[in-house]
Amino acid sequence: MIHNTKFTIRPLEADNSGLLIDLFVKSIHETANKDYSPEQIKAWSKIDPEQWHNKFKELTTWVAITKENFIIGFISLQATHHIEMLYVHPTYQRISVATQLLKKLEDQEMIHHIKMLSTDASITAKPFFEKHQFTVVTHQHVYCRGQLLTNFQMKKYF
């Protein structure tokens, strides 16, 4: 963990989506490994770079970036007000990166007068979302590349 890291939140630049792959994979391998098996981690973290790049064309994404231009976290939202992804680099956990990303997203969504945000939170992410007033709607089991993963459909009402 790195303390006193200064970072800013800005929209993802179209050509930077590939930079998020390493952060995503590292986050799953080093943060979610206490809640999921090695086989589940391997299945979850397998990325097709072209599919990943195309996916980000359909999402609104903000990144947390250090003054050295290193992306330390990101949050992505579907047009349906569903948080598709929220990941923070393992080295930068517990310094409010995820909280600030969620706040940015919520502030932007308030401009559009939305009534609800949803997400499918991993076992690892569930406590974070609960801390930020999301409630569990459904406990889910989803297949990912042959592995059964547990997550939680969660919603926050405004």
N, C-alpha and C positions, 0 to 999 in steps of 0.2 A: 504494500500500500504506500502511496506517495501522498504526503500531507502538504497542505498549502499550495496545491497546484491551482494556478489561475487558468480558467477556461472560459470560452464564450460559446454561445449557441447560435448557429446560423443554419439556413437551409442547405441541404445537400446539393452540391453542384453535380450536374448530370454525369460528368465524366469521372466522378469520384466513387461511384457505387462499388467498383472493384476493390477499393481500399477497405471496405467494410467486411469483406470475406474473412480476412485474417482475424479481425476483432471478433466477429461472430464465432468462428471456430475456436479461437483461444478462450473466449468466454464460456462456451459450452464445455470444453474439455477441463477447464480449471475451476469453474464456478458451479456448474450443474453436476459435476461428477460425484458429489456426495449424495445426490438424490436419484441418480440414474445409473444403470449398469454400464460397463465398458461397451457392450454391444449396442445398447440404446444410444449412448453418446456418439458412437461411430455412425450409426444410421442417421441421427439427427443432424450431425455436423457435415454430412456429405453434401457438397455444393457443386452445381453445374454453373460455372461462371456466366455463360450466355443467358441461361434461364434467370439467374440472379440479377443480371443487368436489366433484362426485360421487365422483371418484377418491379424494380424500382421506378420504372417509367409510369407505373400505375399508382404509386404510393406518394404521399407527401411525407418527406423525411427531413428531420433536423438532426444535426450532428453537434456534439460537444467537441471543441477543438482547442488545443493549447496554443499559447503564443508562438510555439515552434511549429505550428500547423500540423500537429499530430492529432488524429481523430481518436478520442478516448471513449466515445459512446455515441449511440444513435437511437432514435425513436422514429417509427414509421406508422403512418395512419392510412387506412383505406378510405375511400370516398364515403363508405357507410358508417363512418365514425368508429371503426374497429381498429384498435391498436394491433397492428400486425407483428411488430417487433419492438423490443426495448432491450438493448444490450450495452453493457459497460465493460471495458477492458479490465481484466482481473487486477492489474496493478493500480487501477484508479477507483476501486470499490470504496465505499464508505466515505466519500468526500462530496456527496450530494449531486453527483453527475446525473443519476437516474431521476432524482427528485426535480432537478432543474429542467431536464428534458421533458418530463411529464408536465411541469408547470408551463413551459413554453407551449406545448401542445394544447393544454387546457385553455390557456390565455387566447391562443389563436382560434380555438373552437368556440369560445364564448362570443367572439365577434360575430359568429354565425348563429348565435342563440340556440345552440343544440341543447337537448334535454338529457342526453345519455351518451356515455362512452362505454365500449365493451372491449374485452380482450380474452384470449385463451392463455392463461398464465400457467407456466410450468410449476412443478412442486417448489422449485427454487425461488421463483418470482412471486408466488402467492403471498407470502408475508409482506413484501413490499407493496403490492397493490392493496392489500387489506389495510395497511397503515395509511394509505391514501384514499380511504373511504370506498373502495371497490368491495362488492360483496359477491360471494360465490352463488352462482345460479345453478350450475350443474358440474358434477364431478365426471370427467370424461376419460375414455380410453380410446386413443387414436393410433392407427397403424402408420408407421413411417419406415419405409424401405425394409419391410418385413419384421419390424420390431413394434411391440405394443408399448406406447408411452401414456403415462397419466398426465393430464392437465386439468385445468379448471376454467370453465366459462365464467367470466366475472363481468359485472356491470357497475357503473357509477352513475347515479342520477344527480342532476343539477336542479 
